[in-house]
Amino acid sequence: MFYRTSVADRRRSLAVVVLTGAVSVGTLAMFVGGAPRTPDASVAALRQAPPPLVVTLSVSRPADPTSSTAAPPRLQVPAPAPGEVERWLAWQGEAPPATSVDLRLKPPVQELQVSAGDTLLGLLTGVGVDRTEAHAAVARLADVYDPRDLRPGQRLQVETDVAAASLKRLAFDPNQRERIELVRTHEGAYRSERTEKPTTLETRYATARVEHSLHGAATAAGVPPDVLARVIKLFSWDVDFQRDTRPGDQLKLLFDEELLTDGTPLGSGDIRYAKLDIAGMTLEAFRFERDGALEYFDRDGRSLRKFLLRTPVNGARISSGFGKRRHPILGYTRMHQGVDFAAPTGTPIYAAGSGRLVRVGRLGGYGNYIRIDHGNGYETAYAHMSRYASGMRRGGRVKQGEVIGYVGSTGRSTGPHLHFEVLKGGTQINPLKVAQPPAERLSGTTLAAFERLIKTTDRQVADLAGRAVAAGTPRATAASDG
């Protein structure tokens, strides 16, 4: 649909053309000045403009000798070839314009945002890329990325050759870590590549003093949630974080953080060092590589890994302890032979120790139930689970800390929680008072290497703690590891 208006002054005509369909630049030029005329065959080679588009077309006739002012002719269109535009303008009047048409246009580079229902082919043709060219581009892109994986909100940088109705370049990030580019070569073919963005690894120091909760203190100190979760898991052999945490307790951390070169955080790396002053105890953890595996040891070289975890659920509170209690459903007093951890449905449950699965299935009032044999007469049991983790089968083996299921409320239960039992010789005992065997201790040349690591870590902690104090913040950053 076209709308055209002209001012009374015959020395200049103004045409405003609204495109609601694919209209060639030549067609636009026909609306300058007089009535439309039929274009010749060369119009077919002109660039097709994508709808919807509003184009303002302003052209001046040669200046009237009696006029004191004369503006130079100017045409604003989506990048047609200069020669074609001048030819059309000259064809429309009795004489060519007195001044050349000014076409100072930038390359058509656009940023597109994917919406629900969009396809890459549709997006490319929507910015004027010929359908055959768009098909070729999508086919080449599929070598490194499935175009069907585009998601709403994703942003694409698109550069087109308007005159040729082809794609010059397409670039986007499929995720935070990668970049995908598709470019048109001088030979007219497309080349695609998928590359990883350069990153740096920085070592960060943070200190948090508990006022109300460890989580709140750590968050205020800038400790990422996943790092705090790993700290809790690291010390969970010795600490019940729901019952032992008190105001005044303190946490100090040295951990890695991965960043893009522009400073965008990608995620947290390993914990290098952690110190926890809690419940009158001082606990330390040093990361140390032994036989190609990363482990954690205290300052004396003893492994932090114990026989059994005290709490197989992160962030849960103890809702019922071991011993006699009035049963909330049955209504009479009976022995509660485990510990209940209240947590939202779906919270992961971890194997308290490594061992063999001896029972996986429904068991009366326990609901969905798992029992693990850890050897030496010890077993652990987990009840009321909403579901089991993938791969949980009787006779299979699990490692300490492996997810075995998820909190639920199956069986005889009043709400989502984990009922956790520890059995010795087939009899339930208090899970919070299990006597742990002595921890393994490093020795010989391995211990000597560990002691050198301790000295290096102590110097780094002291340096970063000094920087944090000087800056008046609970956090400091070490030099990049590149």
DOVOVEX-641434 format. One line per field, with one value per residue (C-alpha): residue number from 0; x, y, z. Coordinates in nm, 2 decimals, padded with zeros to 4 digits, always signed. Layout:
// residues N
k NUM	...
xx X	...
yy Y	...
zz Z	...
//
This chain:
// residues 482
k 0	1	2	3	4	5	6	7	8	9	10	11	12	13	14	15	16	17	18	19	20	21	22	23	24	25	26	27	28	29	30	31	32	33	34	35	36	37	38	39	40	41	42	43	44	45	46	47	48	49	50	51	52	53	54	55	56	57	58	59	60	61	62	63	64	65	66	67	68	69	70	71	72	73	74	75	76	77	78	79	80	81	82	83	84	85	86	87	88	89	90	91	92	93	94	95	96	97	98	99	100	101	102	103	104	105	106	107	108	109	110	111	112	113	114	115	116	117	118	119	120	121	122	123	124	125	126	127	128	129	130	131	132	133	134	135	136	137	138	139	140	141	142	143	144	145	146	147	148	149	150	151	152	153	154	155	156	157	158	159	160	161	162	163	164	165	166	167	168	169	170	171	172	173	174	175	176	177	178	179	180	181	182	183	184	185	186	187	188	189	190	191	192	193	194	195	196	197	198	199	200	201	202	203	204	205	206	207	208	209	210	211	212	213	214	215	216	217	218	219	220	221	222	223	224	225	226	227	228	229	230	231	232	233	234	235	236	237	238	239	240	241	242	243	244	245	246	247	248	249	250	251	252	253	254	255	256	257	258	259	260	261	262	263	264	265	266	267	268	269	270	271	272	273	274	275	276	277	278	279	280	281	282	283	284	285	286	287	288	289	290	291	292	293	294	295	296	297	298	299	300	301	302	303	304	305	306	307	308	309	310	311	312	313	314	315	316	317	318	319	320	321	322	323	324	325	326	327	328	329	330	331	332	333	334	335	336	337	338	339	340	341	342	343	344	345	346	347	348	349	350	351	352	353	354	355	356	357	358	359	360	361	362	363	364	365	366	367	368	369	370	371	372	373	374	375	376	377	378	379	380	381	382	383	384	385	386	387	388	389	390	391	392	393	394	395	396	397	398	399	400	401	402	403	404	405	406	407	408	409	410	411	412	413	414	415	416	417	418	419	420	421	422	423	424	425	426	427	428	429	430	431	432	433	434	435	436	437	438	439	440	441	442	443	444	445	446	447	448	449	450	451	452	453	454	455	456	457	458	459	460	461	462	463	464	465	466	467	468	469	470	471	472	473	474	475	476	477	478	479	480	481
xx +00.00	+00.14	+00.07	+00.20	+00.17	+00.31	+00.34	+00.20	+00.55	+00.62	+01.00	+01.00	+00.78	+00.77	+00.68	+00.63	+00.61	+00.49	+00.59	+00.36	+00.50	+00.83	+00.88	+01.19	+01.39	+01.31	+00.94	+01.01	+01.20	+00.90	+00.70	+00.93	+00.77	+00.51	+00.29	+00.42	+00.57	+00.65	+01.01	+01.24	+01.37	+01.67	+01.45	+01.44	+01.81	+01.73	+01.72	+01.39	+01.30	+01.17	+00.83	+00.74	+00.95	+00.88	+01.09	+01.09	+01.19	+01.28	+01.40	+01.47	+01.43	+01.70	+01.71	+01.49	+01.73	+01.51	+01.54	+01.79	+01.83	+01.84	+01.89	+02.09	+01.89	+01.90	+01.76	+01.73	+01.66	+01.79	+02.12	+02.04	+02.33	+02.40	+02.41	+02.06	+01.91	+02.05	+01.93	+01.58	+01.57	+01.70	+01.44	+01.15	+01.22	+01.27	+01.64	+01.87	+01.91	+02.14	+02.34	+02.43	+02.22	+02.38	+02.39	+02.61	+02.47	+02.62	+02.64	+02.31	+02.41	+02.12	+02.07	+01.78	+01.61	+01.46	+01.09	+00.87	+00.80	+01.09	+01.31	+01.65	+01.54	+01.25	+01.47	+01.71	+01.45	+01.28	+01.58	+01.60	+01.82	+01.72	+01.55	+01.80	+02.09	+01.92	+01.88	+02.25	+02.35	+02.14	+02.27	+02.63	+02.56	+02.42	+02.78	+02.85	+02.51	+02.16	+01.94	+01.64	+01.82	+01.76	+01.56	+01.34	+01.54	+01.86	+02.03	+02.18	+02.41	+02.33	+02.51	+02.36	+02.46	+02.15	+02.22	+02.29	+02.01	+02.27	+02.40	+02.75	+02.79	+02.59	+02.72	+02.57	+02.65	+02.48	+02.59	+02.81	+03.13	+03.10	+03.07	+02.94	+03.01	+02.90	+03.06	+03.03	+03.37	+03.49	+03.40	+03.04	+03.04	+02.96	+03.20	+03.10	+03.30	+03.23	+03.49	+03.54	+03.57	+03.90	+03.87	+04.08	+04.09	+04.11	+04.16	+03.93	+03.94	+03.63	+03.55	+03.21	+03.11	+02.77	+02.51	+02.19	+02.28	+02.59	+02.40	+02.32	+02.67	+02.83	+02.60	+02.68	+03.05	+03.00	+03.04	+02.86	+02.58	+02.75	+03.08	+02.89	+02.72	+03.06	+03.19	+02.90	+02.95	+03.33	+03.28	+02.96	+03.16	+03.23	+02.96	+02.58	+02.53	+02.16	+02.24	+02.60	+02.60	+02.60	+02.64	+03.01	+03.11	+03.34	+03.43	+03.73	+03.77	+04.01	+03.84	+03.87	+03.63	+03.63	+03.57	+03.54	+03.80	+03.53	+03.49	+03.16	+03.16	+03.12	+03.12	+03.31	+03.60	+03.76	+03.79	+04.16	+04.13	+03.86	+03.87	+03.56	+03.55	+03.22	+03.09	+03.42	+03.61	+03.85	+03.84	+04.06	+04.07	+04.36	+04.31	+04.59	+04.64	+04.74	+04.78	+04.60	+04.29	+04.20	+04.14	+04.11	+04.32	+04.35	+04.67	+04.81	+04.77	+04.46	+04.19	+03.87	+03.68	+03.52	+03.35	+03.00	+02.84	+02.65	+02.39	+02.30	+02.09	+02.22	+02.03	+01.79	+01.68	+01.64	+01.27	+01.29	+01.58	+01.67	+01.49	+01.14	+00.87	+00.49	+00.43	+00.26	+00.03	-00.01	-00.07	+00.13	+00.49	+00.74	+01.11	+01.21	+01.50	+01.65	+01.68	+01.43	+01.56	+01.29	+01.35	+01.15	+01.03	+01.29	+01.60	+01.89	+01.98	+02.34	+02.48	+02.64	+02.92	+03.04	+02.89	+02.65	+02.28	+02.10	+01.74	+01.58	+01.20	+00.88	+00.88	+00.55	+00.54	+00.89	+00.76	+01.03	+01.33	+01.70	+01.95	+02.32	+02.58	+02.91	+03.09	+03.23	+02.87	+02.75	+02.44	+02.25	+01.88	+01.69	+01.30	+01.00	+01.18	+00.98	+01.18	+01.51	+01.81	+01.88	+02.07	+01.97	+01.93	+01.97	+02.33	+02.47	+02.74	+02.74	+03.01	+03.00	+02.83	+02.66	+02.29	+02.07	+01.73	+01.52	+01.32	+00.95	+00.66	+00.58	+00.47	+00.36	+00.46	+00.31	+00.52	+00.84	+01.14	+01.42	+01.41	+01.77	+01.90	+02.24	+02.25	+02.53	+02.50	+02.14	+02.04	+01.96	+02.19	+02.20	+02.33	+02.46	+02.68	+02.84	+03.20	+03.41	+03.73	+04.06	+04.11	+04.39	+04.71	+04.97	+05.32	+05.67	+05.74	+05.37	+05.34	+05.65	+05.48	+05.16	+05.35	+05.50	+05.15	+05.04	+05.31	+05.22	+04.85	+04.91	+05.11	+04.83	+04.56	+04.76	+04.82	+04.46	+04.32	+04.55	+04.41	+04.05	+04.12	+04.28	+03.98	+03.73	+03.55	+03.52	+03.65	+03.97	+04.10	+04.44	+04.63	+04.48	+04.61	+04.52
yy +00.00	+00.34	+00.69	+00.99	+01.36	+01.66	+02.02	+02.30	+02.43	+02.26	+02.30	+02.02	+01.71	+01.50	+01.14	+00.93	+00.56	+00.30	-00.06	-00.33	-00.58	-00.65	-00.35	-00.27	+00.04	+00.11	+00.11	+00.37	+00.59	+00.59	+00.78	+01.08	+01.37	+01.27	+00.97	+00.62	+00.46	+00.11	+00.02	-00.16	-00.52	-00.40	-00.33	-00.70	-00.68	-00.41	-00.49	-00.61	-00.42	-00.63	-00.54	-00.35	-00.05	+00.33	+00.52	+00.89	+01.00	+01.37	+01.49	+01.85	+01.95	+02.17	+02.51	+02.79	+03.07	+03.32	+03.13	+03.25	+02.91	+02.56	+02.25	+01.97	+01.66	+01.38	+01.03	+00.81	+00.45	+00.11	+00.10	+00.06	+00.09	+00.46	+00.43	+00.27	+00.54	+00.82	+00.65	+00.62	+00.98	+01.10	+00.89	+01.04	+01.41	+01.60	+01.64	+01.48	+01.64	+01.93	+01.76	+01.40	+01.19	+01.16	+00.80	+00.81	+00.49	+00.26	-00.12	-00.28	-00.44	-00.54	-00.71	-00.95	-01.10	-01.44	-01.46	-01.76	-01.94	-01.78	-01.99	-01.89	-01.92	-01.68	-01.43	-01.42	-01.38	-01.12	-00.89	-00.93	-01.23	-01.43	-01.76	-01.97	-01.78	-01.82	-02.20	-02.22	-02.03	-02.24	-02.56	-02.45	-02.33	-02.68	-02.81	-02.64	-02.56	-02.70	-02.40	-02.57	-02.49	-02.12	-02.00	-01.69	-01.40	-01.50	-01.22	-01.25	-01.00	-01.00	-00.82	-00.84	-00.73	-00.54	-00.51	-00.89	-00.99	-01.22	-01.27	-01.14	-01.24	-01.40	-01.41	-01.51	-01.67	-02.01	-01.99	-01.78	-01.96	-02.00	-01.78	-01.90	-01.71	-01.77	-01.56	-01.54	-01.59	-01.40	-01.71	-01.69	-01.99	-01.98	-02.08	-02.15	-02.19	-02.24	-02.11	-02.09	-01.74	-01.66	-01.67	-01.59	-01.76	-01.53	-01.64	-01.46	-01.42	-01.37	-01.36	-01.38	-01.33	-01.49	-01.26	-01.44	-01.72	-01.85	-01.82	-01.46	-01.37	-01.55	-01.39	-01.04	-01.12	-01.20	-01.58	-01.75	-02.00	-02.29	-02.22	-02.20	-02.53	-02.70	-02.55	-02.70	-03.03	-03.01	-02.97	-03.18	-03.47	-03.27	-03.00	-03.00	-02.66	-02.64	-02.69	-02.58	-02.23	-01.94	-01.56	-01.47	-01.78	-01.69	-01.83	-01.75	-01.87	-01.88	-01.99	-01.96	-01.77	-01.80	-01.48	-01.37	-01.11	-00.84	-00.93	-01.13	-01.41	-01.76	-01.96	-02.06	-02.30	-02.50	-02.40	-02.36	-02.30	-02.28	-02.19	-02.23	-02.11	-02.27	-02.41	-02.35	-02.55	-02.43	-02.63	-02.59	-02.74	-02.72	-02.84	-03.08	-03.29	-03.65	-03.92	-03.69	-03.63	-03.32	-03.39	-03.18	-03.22	-03.03	-02.85	-03.18	-03.36	-03.56	-03.62	-03.44	-03.73	-03.94	-04.28	-04.13	-03.79	-03.65	-03.48	-03.64	-03.33	-02.98	-02.69	-02.91	-02.86	-03.14	-03.17	-03.48	-03.64	-03.99	-04.14	-04.17	-03.94	-03.91	-04.02	-03.74	-03.98	-04.29	-04.07	-04.27	-04.26	-04.49	-04.51	-04.29	-04.48	-04.22	-03.85	-03.65	-03.37	-03.13	-03.00	-02.90	-03.18	-03.25	-03.16	-03.40	-03.67	-03.79	-04.13	-04.09	-04.32	-04.55	-04.89	-05.14	-05.09	-05.37	-05.24	-05.00	-04.99	-04.93	-05.04	-04.99	-04.67	-04.58	-04.51	-04.50	-04.64	-04.71	-04.90	-04.90	-05.15	-04.97	-05.27	-05.34	-05.40	-05.04	-04.96	-04.64	-04.61	-04.33	-04.31	-04.11	-04.01	-03.86	-04.05	-04.23	-04.09	-04.25	-04.58	-04.68	-05.06	-05.33	-05.46	-05.15	-04.94	-04.57	-04.33	-04.11	-03.78	-03.93	-03.83	-04.13	-03.97	-03.67	-03.56	-03.64	-03.74	-04.10	-04.36	-04.26	-03.89	-03.56	-03.35	-03.35	-03.47	-03.73	-04.00	-04.11	-04.41	-04.56	-04.93	-05.12	-05.50	-05.45	-05.23	-04.85	-04.61	-04.23	-04.10	-03.78	-03.98	-04.23	-04.29	-04.22	-04.42	-04.23	-04.02	-04.11	-03.90	-03.80	-03.91	-03.91	-03.70	-03.65	-03.48	-03.27	-03.14	-03.07	-02.87	-02.65	-02.59	-02.48	-02.21	-02.08	-02.07	-01.90	-01.62	-01.58	-01.56	-01.30	-01.09	-01.09	-01.04	-00.73	-00.60	-00.65	-00.46	-00.18	-00.16	-00.19	-00.48	-00.85	-00.96	-00.92	-01.06	-01.21	-01.18	-01.36	-01.70	-01.63
zz +00.00	-00.10	+00.03	-00.16	-00.10	-00.28	-00.17	-00.39	-00.48	-00.81	-00.77	-00.50	-00.45	-00.13	-00.13	+00.18	+00.10	+00.35	+00.25	+00.36	+00.11	-00.07	-00.29	-00.50	-00.47	-00.83	-00.75	-00.48	-00.73	-00.96	-00.70	-00.71	-00.89	-01.15	-01.19	-01.16	-01.48	-01.57	-01.49	-01.74	-01.69	-01.49	-01.19	-01.11	-01.00	-00.74	-00.37	-00.23	+00.09	+00.38	+00.54	+00.75	+00.67	+00.65	+00.40	+00.36	+00.01	-00.05	-00.38	-00.51	-00.87	-01.03	-00.86	-00.99	-01.11	-00.93	-00.60	-00.35	-00.19	-00.34	-00.12	-00.29	-00.39	-00.12	-00.12	+00.18	+00.10	+00.23	+00.05	-00.33	-00.58	-00.64	-01.02	-01.02	-00.81	-01.02	-01.34	-01.20	-01.09	-01.42	-01.60	-01.40	-01.49	-01.80	-01.70	-01.45	-01.11	-01.09	-00.80	-00.75	-00.51	-00.16	-00.05	+00.27	+00.41	+00.67	+00.62	+00.72	+01.05	+01.28	+01.62	+01.62	+01.92	+01.89	+01.98	+02.05	+01.72	+01.53	+01.30	+01.18	+00.82	+00.89	+01.07	+00.78	+00.51	+00.73	+00.70	+00.33	+00.27	-00.04	+00.06	-00.14	+00.03	+00.37	+00.32	+00.23	+00.54	+00.77	+00.62	+00.68	+01.04	+01.12	+01.09	+01.43	+01.58	+01.55	+01.45	+01.63	+01.96	+01.93	+02.23	+02.29	+02.41	+02.23	+02.04	+01.69	+01.52	+01.14	+00.86	+00.51	+00.16	+00.07	-00.31	-00.34	-00.09	+00.08	+00.43	+00.50	+00.87	+01.15	+01.51	+01.84	+02.18	+02.23	+02.59	+02.81	+02.72	+02.34	+02.03	+01.69	+01.37	+01.01	+00.74	+00.36	+00.18	-00.13	-00.33	-00.22	+00.01	+00.38	+00.66	+01.02	+01.33	+01.70	+01.94	+02.32	+02.46	+02.64	+03.02	+03.33	+03.66	+03.97	+04.33	+04.57	+04.94	+05.16	+05.53	+05.69	+06.05	+06.15	+06.30	+06.23	+05.99	+05.80	+05.47	+05.53	+05.64	+05.35	+05.10	+05.24	+05.20	+04.83	+04.86	+04.57	+04.68	+04.52	+04.70	+05.04	+04.96	+04.90	+05.23	+05.42	+05.25	+05.32	+05.69	+05.72	+05.87	+06.18	+06.20	+06.21	+06.05	+06.16	+06.53	+06.58	+06.42	+06.66	+06.63	+06.62	+06.43	+06.14	+05.80	+05.59	+05.23	+04.94	+04.62	+04.24	+04.01	+03.64	+03.44	+03.08	+02.97	+03.00	+03.37	+03.33	+03.60	+03.46	+03.77	+04.08	+04.07	+04.35	+04.71	+04.78	+05.16	+05.42	+05.79	+06.01	+06.37	+06.50	+06.83	+07.00	+06.73	+06.46	+06.14	+05.84	+05.49	+05.25	+04.89	+04.79	+04.48	+04.54	+04.27	+04.03	+04.25	+04.45	+04.82	+05.14	+05.45	+05.78	+05.89	+06.03	+05.71	+05.81	+05.55	+05.61	+05.46	+05.73	+05.72	+05.72	+05.66	+05.96	+05.74	+05.40	+05.30	+05.24	+05.40	+05.59	+05.96	+06.21	+06.27	+06.49	+06.67	+06.78	+07.08	+07.22	+07.10	+07.05	+06.69	+06.49	+06.31	+06.53	+06.84	+07.10	+07.23	+07.05	+06.97	+06.68	+06.54	+06.32	+06.26	+06.04	+05.82	+05.70	+05.35	+05.04	+04.81	+04.55	+04.76	+04.67	+04.92	+04.93	+05.02	+05.37	+05.27	+04.99	+04.97	+04.81	+04.76	+04.94	+04.92	+04.67	+04.67	+04.87	+05.24	+05.43	+05.63	+05.52	+05.17	+04.90	+05.08	+05.02	+05.24	+05.18	+05.33	+05.40	+05.53	+05.89	+06.00	+05.92	+05.71	+05.64	+05.55	+05.37	+05.38	+05.25	+04.92	+04.65	+04.39	+04.33	+04.14	+03.80	+03.82	+04.17	+04.16	+04.42	+04.41	+04.26	+04.42	+04.52	+04.64	+04.94	+04.85	+04.54	+04.49	+04.55	+04.57	+04.65	+04.96	+04.96	+05.18	+05.07	+05.32	+05.68	+05.67	+05.76	+05.53	+05.31	+05.50	+05.50	+05.77	+05.81	+06.00	+06.08	+06.17	+06.33	+06.33	+06.22	+06.51	+06.47	+06.65	+06.69	+06.35	+06.53	+06.77	+06.54	+06.64	+06.33	+06.28	+06.28	+05.96	+05.72	+05.76	+05.50	+05.55	+05.40	+05.08	+05.03	+05.37	+05.30	+04.97	+05.16	+05.43	+05.15	+05.02	+05.36	+05.37	+05.03	+05.12	+05.45	+05.27	+05.01	+05.28	+05.48	+05.17	+05.06	+05.41	+05.43	+05.10	+05.22	+05.55	+05.35	+05.12	+05.40	+05.24	+05.34	+05.00	+04.80	+04.47	+04.39	+04.06	+03.76	+03.67	+03.31
//
